[in-house]
Amino acid sequence: MCGTGAICTNIPGGHRCECPIGFGGDPYTTGCVDTDECTRSPCGRDALCRNIPGSFSCACPPGYVGDPFHECKGEWVTFVLSLNEF
C-alpha cells in the first residue's frame, strides 16, 4: 500500500510507489504533497508566480505586459519606446 496521493504500480513480486510530477515526499509512508515551485522563482523579472497543485503559473501583474517567463514591463515603458520609433 502506498501513502496518500502516491501512484501505486504493480511489479513482479510487489509494488512500487511514486509521487506524481510536481509532488514530493515519501510515497511509501507519509504520502505525497504539492511542491511549491514558486519558492525557486521560476518566473521572469517582475512576474507573479502562483503555485497550483502539481505545477505553477506565471503572469504579468496589472499594468505590465510581456512574456511572464522572461520579463514583464510596465505598459508605460512600451508606450514610450513606441513614441521613440517615430
Backbone hydrogen bonds in HBPLUS format (Angstrom, degrees):
<---DONOR---> <-ACCEPTOR-->    atom                        ^
c    i                          cat <-CA-CA->   ^        H-A-AA   ^      H-
h    n   atom  resd res      DA  || num        DHA   H-A  angle D-A-AA Bond
n    s   type  num  typ     dist DA aas  dist angle  dist       angle   num
A0003-GLY N   A0027-PRO O   2.71 MM  24  5.11 169.7  1.72 144.0 144.8     1
A0006-ALA N   A0003-GLY O   3.18 MM   3  5.66 162.6  2.21 134.3 135.4     2
A0032-CYS N   A0004-THR O   2.77 MM  28  6.13 160.4  1.81 174.4 177.0     3
A0007-ILE N   A0018-GLU O   2.69 MM  11  5.16 175.0  1.70 160.7 161.7     4
A0018-GLU N   A0007-ILE O   2.95 MM  11  5.16 148.5  2.05 138.4 148.6     5
A0009-THR N   A0016-ARG O   2.81 MM   7  5.11 161.1  1.84 153.3 159.3     6
A0016-ARG N   A0009-THR O   2.75 MM   7  5.11 151.4  1.83 146.5 156.5     7
A0011-ILE N   A0014-GLY O   3.12 MM   3  5.40 169.2  2.13 123.9 126.8     8
A0014-GLY N   A0011-ILE O   2.93 MM   3  5.40 158.4  1.98 147.3 142.4     9
A0023-PHE N   A0020-PRO O   3.04 MM   3  5.57 144.0  2.17 143.5 142.1    10
A0035-THR N   A0022-GLY O   2.93 MM  13  5.64 165.6  1.95 150.5 145.7    11
A0024-GLY N   A0033-VAL O   2.84 MM   9  5.51 159.5  1.88 160.9 161.4    12
A0033-VAL N   A0024-GLY O   2.78 MM   9  5.51 163.1  1.81 161.5 166.4    13
A0031-GLY N   A0026-ASP O   2.80 MM   5  5.29 145.6  1.92 161.9 150.6    14
A0039-THR N   A0036-ASP O   3.19 MM   3  5.98 164.1  2.22 120.2 124.2    15
A0040-ARG N   A0037-GLU O   3.17 MM   3  5.90 163.9  2.20 118.8 123.3    16
A0041-SER N   A0038-CYS O   3.08 MM   3  5.12 164.3  2.10 111.5 113.2    17
A0044-GLY N   A0068-PRO O   2.78 MM  24  5.42 163.8  1.81 143.9 145.0    18
A0047-ALA N   A0044-GLY O   3.17 MM   3  5.53 162.1  2.20 131.2 130.3    19
A0045-ARG N   A0070-HIS O   3.19 MM  25  6.45 139.3  2.37 134.5 123.1    20
A0072-CYS N   A0045-ARG O   2.92 MM  27  6.13 159.8  1.96 164.9 169.1    21
A0048-LEU N   A0059-ALA O   2.79 MM  11  5.30 178.7  1.79 163.1 162.6    22
A0059-ALA N   A0048-LEU O   2.99 MM  11  5.30 149.1  2.08 144.2 153.7    23
A0050-ARG N   A0057-SER O   2.85 MM   7  5.24 156.4  1.91 155.9 160.6    24
A0057-SER N   A0050-ARG O   2.86 MM   7  5.24 147.3  1.97 142.8 153.6    25
A0052-ILE N   A0055-SER O   3.15 MM   3  5.27 167.1  2.17 121.2 123.1    26
A0055-SER N   A0052-ILE O   2.84 MM   3  5.27 170.0  1.85 142.7 142.7    27
A0064-TYR N   A0061-PRO O   2.99 MM   3  5.57 143.9  2.13 148.4 147.8    28
A0075-GLU N   A0063-GLY O   2.85 MM  12  5.77 161.4  1.89 153.3 150.7    29
A0065-VAL N   A0073-LYS O   2.76 MM   8  5.43 156.6  1.81 153.2 156.5    30
A0073-LYS N   A0065-VAL O   2.78 MM   8  5.43 164.8  1.80 160.3 162.8    31
A0070-HIS N   A0067-ASP O   2.82 MM   3  5.44 161.9  1.86 123.1 129.5    32
A0071-GLU N   A0067-ASP O   2.81 MM   4  5.67 139.5  1.97 156.8 166.8    33
A0077-VAL N   A0074-GLY O   2.97 MM   3  5.48 135.4  2.18 111.7 123.0    34
A0079-PHE N   A0075-GLU O   3.01 MM   4  6.29 156.4  2.06 150.8 157.7    35
A0080-VAL N   A0076-TRP O   2.94 MM   4  6.13 162.7  1.97 150.0 153.5    36
A0081-LEU N   A0077-VAL O   2.99 MM   4  6.17 163.0  2.02 149.6 154.3    37
A0082-SER N   A0078-THR O   2.99 MM   4  6.18 146.1  2.11 141.6 151.0    38
A0083-LEU N   A0079-PHE O   3.08 MM   4  6.43 148.7  2.18 147.6 155.5    39
A0084-ASN N   A0080-VAL O   3.17 MM   4  6.46 146.9  2.29 146.7 155.3    40
A0085-GLU N   A0082-SER O   3.25 MM   3  5.40 152.5  2.33 101.8 109.8    41
A0086-PHE N   A0083-LEU O   3.29 MM   3  5.86 163.6  2.32 113.7 118.1    42
